[in-house]
Amino acid sequence: MSRRVFVTGGSHGIGRAIVEAFANKGDRVAFCDIDVERGNEVMASSGARFIALDVCDRTALEDAAEALLEEWGDLDIIVNNVGVSSFESITKTSVEHFEMVLNTNLRSAFITSRMLAMHRERTGASNPYGRIINLCSTRYLQSEPGSEAYAASKGGIWSLTHALAVSLAPYHITVNCIAPGWISVNEGEVLRAEDHEFHLSGRVGRVEDIARTCLFLCEEGSDFINGQCITVDGGVTRKMIYPE
């Protein structure tokens, strides 16, 4: 059966791979992004519906979700993928930059999840199937200088995920997050042999690795996985690393 899927940040990289993966399964897919040119390209190649908006605009995001809920009757899957990873020195960054990163990466996931929960409550939670997948990052537990806003947003994603899993259980919605490690998202990126060797799996990650994990979590039989964070990083976070 064709599922109804909404993906945030679907014009590039991991988001595009997720959109294409669900579209290739025959699902009805809509995605939003601020990048209009790339969004139109993905729409043309995948057949998914593109909605141009900035997720920091609460009204635009809520209106888009509500329009899909009204037209399609419900949403079966939401993938909160959108994210910015802009790093700035703690002494040179601004409160506004911190807020922008949190609004993009974290608040948007709360908004879409809340919209679906309110819809299910209004309609009597008759749909027995629901999935929300939030894109986290291994940086929720590892950091480098200047990553305060990003780390805070991804730590928030992990906490939001398990809180939503509890709150949305009455609406038959499982909520999980995926924490990617190093994923190569640019076609022209030059990777060295040592970049691949750094990973226990022997290679840098690909966007398809994350898309496949999304598909797995959305399988009918994956409903016993709930409130979890699945790390997809080629084993890097399991390595003991000391300075040479």
C-alpha positions as CSV (number, residue, x, y, z in Angstrom):
1,M,0.0,0.0,0.0
2,S,1.2,3.5,-0.9
3,R,2.3,5.3,2.3
4,R,2.0,9.1,2.7
5,V,5.4,10.6,3.5
6,F,6.7,14.1,4.4
7,V,10.4,14.8,4.5
8,T,11.9,18.1,5.6
9,G,15.1,19.3,3.9
10,G,14.8,17.0,0.9
11,S,16.6,18.8,-1.8
12,H,20.2,17.7,-1.2
13,G,22.4,15.0,0.4
14,I,20.8,12.7,2.9
15,G,17.4,14.3,2.5
16,R,17.4,13.8,-1.3
17,A,18.4,10.2,-0.9
18,I,15.5,9.7,1.6
19,V,13.0,11.3,-0.7
20,E,14.2,9.1,-3.6
21,A,14.1,5.9,-1.5
22,F,10.5,6.3,-0.5
23,A,9.5,7.5,-4.0
24,N,11.1,4.4,-5.5
25,K,9.0,2.3,-3.2
26,G,5.9,3.8,-4.7
27,D,5.0,5.9,-1.8
28,R,3.4,9.4,-2.1
29,V,6.1,11.7,-1.0
30,A,6.2,15.4,-0.3
31,F,9.3,17.3,0.8
32,C,10.2,20.9,1.8
33,D,13.4,22.8,1.4
34,I,14.6,26.4,1.2
35,D,16.7,25.6,-2.0
36,V,14.2,26.1,-4.8
37,E,16.5,25.2,-7.7
38,R,17.5,21.8,-6.2
39,G,14.0,21.2,-4.9
40,N,12.6,21.5,-8.4
41,E,15.3,19.1,-9.7
42,V,14.4,16.5,-7.1
43,M,10.7,16.9,-7.9
44,A,11.4,16.4,-11.6
45,S,13.6,13.3,-11.1
46,S,11.6,11.5,-8.4
47,G,8.0,12.6,-8.9
48,A,7.8,13.7,-5.3
49,R,6.0,17.0,-4.5
50,F,8.2,19.9,-3.6
51,I,7.1,22.6,-1.2
52,A,9.4,25.7,-1.1
53,L,9.7,27.0,2.5
54,D,12.1,27.9,5.3
55,V,11.4,25.6,8.3
56,C,12.4,28.5,10.6
57,D,9.1,30.1,9.4
58,R,6.7,28.4,11.8
59,T,3.6,29.4,9.9
60,A,4.8,28.2,6.6
61,L,5.8,24.9,8.0
62,E,2.6,24.4,9.9
63,D,0.5,25.4,6.8
64,A,2.4,23.0,4.6
65,A,1.9,20.1,7.0
66,E,-1.8,21.0,7.5
67,A,-2.4,21.1,3.8
68,L,-0.9,17.7,3.3
69,L,-3.0,16.3,6.2
70,E,-6.1,17.7,4.7
71,E,-5.5,16.6,1.1
72,W,-4.1,13.1,1.9
73,G,-6.2,12.5,5.0
74,D,-3.2,11.7,7.2
75,L,0.5,11.3,7.1
76,D,2.0,7.8,7.7
77,I,5.7,8.9,7.9
78,I,7.5,12.1,8.8
79,V,11.2,12.3,8.4
80,N,12.6,15.3,10.1
81,N,15.8,15.5,8.2
82,V,16.4,19.3,7.7
83,G,19.6,20.6,9.4
84,V,22.3,23.2,9.2
85,S,25.8,22.5,10.6
86,S,27.2,26.0,10.6
87,F,30.0,26.1,13.2
88,E,31.2,29.4,14.8
89,S,33.7,30.2,17.5
90,I,32.0,30.6,20.9
91,T,33.7,34.0,21.3
92,K,32.5,35.3,17.9
93,T,29.1,33.7,17.4
94,S,25.8,35.3,18.4
95,V,22.7,34.4,20.2
96,E,20.8,34.8,16.9
97,H,23.0,32.2,15.2
98,F,22.4,29.8,18.1
99,E,18.7,30.3,17.8
100,M,18.7,29.9,14.0
101,V,20.4,26.5,14.3
102,L,18.0,25.3,17.0
103,N,15.0,26.6,15.1
104,T,16.1,24.8,12.0
105,N,17.3,21.5,13.4
106,L,15.2,21.0,16.5
107,R,12.1,23.2,16.6
108,S,11.1,22.1,13.1
109,A,11.0,18.5,14.3
110,F,8.7,19.4,17.2
111,I,6.4,21.4,14.9
112,T,5.8,18.6,12.4
113,S,5.4,16.0,15.1
114,R,3.0,18.1,17.0
115,M,0.9,18.7,13.8
116,L,0.6,15.0,13.2
117,A,-0.3,14.3,16.9
118,M,-3.0,16.9,16.8
119,H,-4.4,15.5,13.6
120,R,-4.5,12.0,14.9
121,E,-6.2,13.2,18.1
122,R,-8.9,15.0,16.0
123,T,-9.5,12.0,13.8
124,G,-9.7,9.5,16.6
125,A,-6.3,7.9,16.0
126,S,-7.9,5.4,13.6
127,N,-4.7,4.9,11.6
128,P,-2.9,1.9,13.1
129,Y,0.5,2.8,11.5
130,G,2.7,5.8,12.0
131,R,6.5,6.6,11.9
132,I,8.5,9.6,12.8
133,I,12.2,9.5,12.1
134,N,14.4,12.4,13.3
135,L,17.9,13.0,12.0
136,C,20.3,13.2,14.9
137,S,24.1,13.1,14.6
138,T,27.0,11.4,16.4
139,R,27.8,15.0,17.5
140,Y,25.1,14.7,20.2
141,L,27.8,12.8,22.2
142,Q,31.1,14.1,20.5
143,S,32.2,17.7,19.9
144,E,34.8,19.9,18.5
145,P,35.4,23.7,19.0
146,G,32.7,25.9,17.7
147,S,30.0,23.3,17.6
148,E,27.8,24.4,20.5
149,A,24.7,25.3,18.5
150,Y,24.8,22.1,16.4
151,A,25.6,19.8,19.3
152,A,22.8,21.3,21.4
153,S,20.3,20.9,18.6
154,K,21.3,17.3,18.0
155,G,21.3,16.5,21.7
156,G,17.8,18.0,21.8
157,I,16.8,15.8,18.9
158,W,17.7,12.7,20.8
159,S,15.8,13.8,23.9
160,L,12.8,15.0,21.9
161,T,12.8,11.6,20.2
162,H,12.3,9.5,23.3
163,A,9.8,12.0,24.7
164,L,7.7,11.9,21.6
165,A,7.9,8.1,21.5
166,V,6.1,8.1,24.9
167,S,3.6,10.9,24.1
168,L,2.7,9.6,20.6
169,A,2.2,5.9,21.5
170,P,-1.6,6.4,21.8
171,Y,-1.6,7.5,18.2
172,H,0.2,4.4,17.0
173,I,3.3,6.3,16.0
174,T,6.8,5.0,16.7
175,V,9.5,7.7,17.0
176,N,13.2,7.0,16.5
177,C,16.2,8.9,15.4
178,I,19.3,8.1,13.3
179,A,22.7,9.5,14.2
180,P,24.9,9.5,11.1
181,G,28.6,9.7,11.3
182,W,30.8,10.9,8.4
183,I,28.5,10.8,5.4
184,S,29.8,12.0,2.0
185,V,27.1,14.2,0.6
186,N,28.9,16.0,-2.2
187,E,29.5,14.2,-5.5
188,G,32.8,16.0,-6.1
189,E,34.2,15.3,-2.6
190,V,37.7,13.9,-2.8
191,L,38.2,11.2,-0.1
192,R,41.6,9.8,0.8
193,A,42.4,6.2,1.6
194,E,43.0,7.1,5.2
195,D,39.5,8.6,5.4
196,H,38.0,5.2,4.5
197,E,40.5,3.3,6.7
198,F,39.5,5.4,9.7
199,H,36.2,3.6,9.7
200,L,35.8,0.0,11.1
201,S,33.6,-0.7,8.0
202,G,36.5,0.4,5.7
203,R,34.7,3.3,4.0
204,V,33.2,6.7,4.5
205,G,29.4,6.6,4.7
206,R,27.0,7.2,1.8
207,V,23.7,9.0,1.8
208,E,22.1,5.7,0.8
209,D,23.2,4.2,4.1
210,I,20.9,6.6,5.9
211,A,18.0,6.2,3.5
212,R,18.1,2.4,3.9
213,T,18.0,2.8,7.6
214,C,14.9,5.0,7.2
215,L,13.2,2.4,5.1
216,F,14.0,-0.3,7.6
217,L,12.5,1.7,10.5
218,C,9.4,2.2,8.5
219,E,8.8,-1.5,7.7
220,E,5.6,-2.9,9.2
221,G,7.6,-5.3,11.3
222,S,9.9,-2.7,12.8
223,D,7.2,-1.4,15.2
224,F,9.0,-2.9,18.2
225,I,11.9,-0.4,17.7
226,N,10.7,2.7,19.5
227,G,12.3,5.6,21.2
228,Q,15.7,4.6,20.0
229,C,18.7,6.4,18.5
230,I,20.4,4.2,15.8
231,T,24.0,5.2,15.1
232,V,25.1,4.7,11.5
233,D,28.8,5.7,11.5
234,G,30.9,2.7,10.2
235,G,31.8,1.9,13.8
236,V,33.8,5.1,14.5
237,T,32.2,5.8,17.8
238,R,33.3,2.4,19.1
239,K,37.0,3.2,18.5
240,M,39.4,4.1,21.3
241,I,41.4,7.1,19.8
242,Y,44.5,8.4,21.5
243,P,46.9,11.1,20.4
244,E,50.0,9.8,18.6
